[in-house]
Amino acid sequence: MTSQESETPREKTKQSRRTVGQFLQKIKLSILERTRPYRRIHYWTKKAFDELLAIRITRFFIQLIMFLLLNWVAITWILGYDPLLSSPLLLGIGWLVPTFGYIPLPYVMPHGNPAGTGVGFLDALTLIGASGVFPYLALGIALLVPAILGRSFCGWICPFGFVQDVCSLTPIRTRTPSRQTNDNLSSIKYVILGITLLFTVWLGFWTFLGIDEAFRTTLGPFATAFWSVLSPEGTFFVLIPLLALQGHISPYITRWGLMLSWGPLIWFRLIFLVIILLLALFVRRPYCRWICPTGALLGLFSRFSLLGISRRPAECPGGSCESQRCQKECPMAVKVMEAPWGRLYNGDCILCLDCRAKCPRNAIEVVFP
């Protein structure tokens, strides 16, 4: 048996990737060499070839496209078209809107968004569960998708994650909180998740028994979905659009009387949203790191997902790597270099691939399964 015949399919795949990588590297060096006499052109060409920049640009455009698709009704309103499926702009993707409108997906998108075409699975789970019906579909998606794809939806599709990434594009220098601070604040999202699920099960049980009226009256707006009433994404995608549609918010300063009539809950939600967006100017993805219950639930089932990243010990020098760029570039503050060799099992990893792009030794790779 020859050596080629003894190679496993995985080894052949790695060899093919290595060959393609070497070929692309030769093209890159050739282009850089040809542009070297032209200093400015050479500078921007070299910058464009930076893999981190390439991955971030690719991810940004994917996030932008998904943001527009998941808020397509707003786009049709802005363009002056009928937001219904009869719109000529939707003829090619008309089947997509009702599908996303009724099938919950693993990203943060609150229910009630007047401009949205989708809903996050946690909101669907709490709404269905609180009505006294077992949320088979939402719970199945919460288990199945992260087990296969990890938290890739958080890094590449989530609309509110995209909003935070846009905030981080400002020239303000981002800060890196200490490890102790990050670990302490990270527990908040699990507390919120626990309270949300507790309220959902409690209310669903009373609703199933048919004695939920007094309980719903006591809870008030929290009886529908506990966290959606307070969440900054609910304020951004639901409350503010509804206030604008009702005439409470105007581009002109003519609505002070209506604004003064807002209750304390509305003001609390707006202030909470402003705090999160201000934090996102200084810290990458603060809501995803510390508060998001959707990310907490996805993280519980994504630790052993089929899709993930792996660190090769042969190329990675371990503690002797002075740059530690993989950890510095991670928006979720995942300690990549402190993880065991091989597969990275971390529920906070959103598979943004910034660590892979910035590793100077190309020691991090995407693996599946």
N, C-alpha and C positions, 0 to 999 in steps of 0.2 A: 504494500500500500504506500503510495507516494505521500509526500508531506502535504500537497495541495488537497488530496482526498481525505486526509486525516483532520483537516481544519473544520472546526464547528461552524455553523451558520453565523454565530455571534462573532467569531474571529474574522470571518470573511467580511462581515459588515464593518467591523473596526478597521480592517485593512482598506476597504473601499473608502471609508471616511478619511483615513490618513492620506490616501492617494489624492482624493479631491482637495483636501486641505493643502497639500504640498503644491498642487497645481495652481490653486488660487493664490497661495503665497508668492509663487514665482511671478504671477501676473501683477500682484500688488507691488513687488519690488521693482519690476520692470517699469511700471507707470511712475513710481516715485523717482526712479533714476532719470527718466526722461524729463520730468518736471523740475529736477534739481536746479538747472540754470536759471529758472524763473522763480525767484524767492517767494513771492506772494502766492503764486499758483501752487508751488510746492507745499507751502504751509497749509493752505486750505485742503489740498488733496490728501496730505498726511492726516489732517484732522478728520476728514470724511472717512478715512480708512480705519479710524479708531473703532474697534469692535464695540466698545461700550456705547459710543455715540450711535452706531448703526443699530444696535439692539434697542436702545431707548427710542430712536426715531420710529423704528418698525412698530414697537409696542404702542407708542403714542398714537400712530395713525390707526392701528387696530382698535384702540380704546375710543378714539374719536368716532370712527365708523359705528361701533356698537352703541356709543352714547346717542348718536343721531337716530339709529334704528330703534332704540329703546325709548326714545322720546319723539317718535316720528309724527305724532299728532301735532305737537308744537311746531314742528318744521312746516307742516302743511298749512297751519294757521298763519305762520309768518309769511309764507309764500303766497297766501291768498287763495289756497285751494280748499275744497271741501275735505275735511279730515276723514271722511268715511272711505271705505274700500273702493268706492267708485271713482276716486281721484285718479286721473291719468298717471300721476307719479307713482301710484301703487300697483299699477297693472302688472308689473313684472314680479313684485314681491307681495302681492295681496294675500297669498296663502300664509305668509310669515307672521302677519300681525295678529290674527286670531289665535294662531298657535302659541305665540309668546304671551298673548293676553290671558290664556287659560291654563297653560302649563307652567308651574312655578320652576324657576331656575336658580342655581346656587350663586346668586349675586345679591347686592343690596339694592332693592328697588321697592319702596313702600307701596301698599295698595292705596287706591284713591287718587293716584297721580292723574290729573285731568289731561295731561299731555303724553302719558306713557302708553306703551304697548306691551308691557310686561309687569311681572310682580316677582319679588324675591320669595324664595321658598320658606323662609322663617315667618314672613308675614302671612303667607298662605297657611302655614302650619298652625299659627296662633288663631287665625280667623276661623278655620275649619274646626280646630279642636275646641275653641270656645263655644261653638254652636252645638256641641254635643255629638259631633260626628268624628269618627277616628280618621285622621289625615293620612290615609295610606300613601297617596301619590307624593305629597310633600315630604313625608318621612322617608319614603323609598329613595327620593332624589337626594335627600340629606345624607343617606347612607351610601348609595351607589356611586354617585358622581365623585365625591372626594376620595373614595376608595380606589378609583381608577385614575382620575386626573389630578388628585390633590387639590390644592387651593389655586390652581391656575386661573380659574374664573376671577378670583380676587385681583390677580396681577394684570390680567389682560382684558377683562370684559366689564367688571363692576363699574357702574356709572359714578358712584360716589368716590370710589378709589381714583377714578380719572379726575374728578374735581380736585382732590387733594394733590394729585400729581401736577395739575396745572398750577396750583398755588406754589409748589416747590420750584417752578420754573423762573420765579422772580430772582432778581440779582441779589436778594438778601441771602447771606451766608447761612447755610443750615448748621444746626448744632447737633451734637450727639450726646444724649443724656447718659449719665453714668449707668453702669450695669445694674446696680442696686435699685436706682430709681426706675429703670425700665422694667425690671422684674416685679417690683412692687405695684406699679401701675398696670401691668399686664393682667393681674388678677381681677381687675375691675370688670373686664368683659365676661368672665365666668360667673361673677356674682349677678350681673345683669341677665345673663342667659338663664341662670337658675331661677331668679325671681320671675322672669317672663314665662318660663315653662310651668312654674308652680301656679301662677295665676291662670294660665291656659287650662291646665288639668283641673284645677279647682272649679273654675267657671264652667268648663265643659261637663263636669260631673253633675253640678247643680242644674245645668240646662237639660241634661239627659233625663234627670228626675222630674223636670218640669216645675221646679221651684226656684228659678233663677231671677224672678222679677225684682225682688227686694235687693238681691245681691247686685244686680246691674244698676239699680237706682243708687245704691251706695257708692259704687265705683265710678259712676258717671262716664266721662269720656274714656276712662281706662278699661271699661268693660269690653270694648271691641277688640283691641289689641294693645296690651300694656305698654310695650316699648315704642310702638309706632307713634304714640301720642307725644313722646318726649324726644325721640331720635332726631338728630340733626338732618339726616337724609329725608325724614318725613317733613321737616320744615322746609327743606330746599326744594323737594320735588312735589309736595302736596300743599302745604300751608301757603307759601308765597304765591304759587300760581293761582290758588283759589282766591286769595286776597286781591290779586291783580284782576281776576275775572269779575269780582264783585265790586270793583272800583275803589277798594280801600287803599290801594297802592297806585300811585300815578307818577310818571316821570316829572311832573310838575308839582310844586309844593302847594297843593290845594286841598289836601286831605287830612289836615291836622285834626279836625273834629272827629273824623272817623277813627283815626289812629288813637286818639285819646279814649275812645270807647272800647278799645281792646281790653280783654281780661288779663289777669296776671299770668295765666298759662301761656297765652300767645307771646307775651313779652319774654317770659322765661325761655321759650323755645327759640325765639329770635336771638336772644343773648347767647344761648348755648351754641347755636350755629356759628355766630360770629367768633366765639372763643375757639371753636374747632378750626375754623378757616384761618384765624390768626396764628394758631399753633402750627398749622400746616405750612406757614411761611418760614418757620424756623426749624421744624422737625418734620422729617418725611413720614407721611401717613400716620399721624398721631391717633386718629380715630380707629384705623385698622389695628394698630399696635395694642391699644389700651382699652377700648370701649366696645367695639363692634361685637354684638352677640352672635351675629351670623358667622363671622370669622371664627369665633370661639367654637361654635358647633361644628363647622367645617374642619377646624383644626383637630378636633377629637377623633375624626374618622380619616384624616388625611396623613397621619403619621406613617402609615404603612401602605401608602398608595402605590400603584403600579408605575405611574409617571413621577419621576423625581430627579434629583441630582446626586452625583457620586463624586467623591474625592479620591483620586488615584495616588497611593502612597509613593509610587516610584518617581513621580514628577513633583510632588508637593514636599517641601523641606520641613514641614511641620512647624515647630516652634522657632526654627531658625529663619523663617521668612520675615524679614524686617518690614516689608511694605504692608502686609496684611490687608491688601486692597479688597479682597473678597468680603471681609467683615465690614470695612469702612463704607463700602458702596451699598450694602444691604439696607433697603428701606425699612425692613422689619427688625433690624438689629439682631439677626440670627448669628450666633457665634459659630461660623462655618469651620474654623480651624480647630475648635475645641471638640468638634464632633468626632466620633470614632472613624477609623479609616473605612472607606467604601461608602455605602449608601447613607445619605443624610436623612435621619428620621426626626423631623421637627415640625410640629403643627403650625408654627408661625410662618413657614416658608411659603411664599406666594408664587414661586417659580417665575420670577421676573427676569432671571438669568443675568442680572447685573454682576453677580459674583463670578460667573463663568467668563463674562466679557472682560473683566478687569484683572483676572488672574494672570500674572506675568509668565507663568510656567505652563499655562494651558492644562492645569491639573484637575479641572472640574468639568464634568460632562453630563449631558442629559441622558438618563437611562429609562428604558421601558422594555420589559417590566422590571 
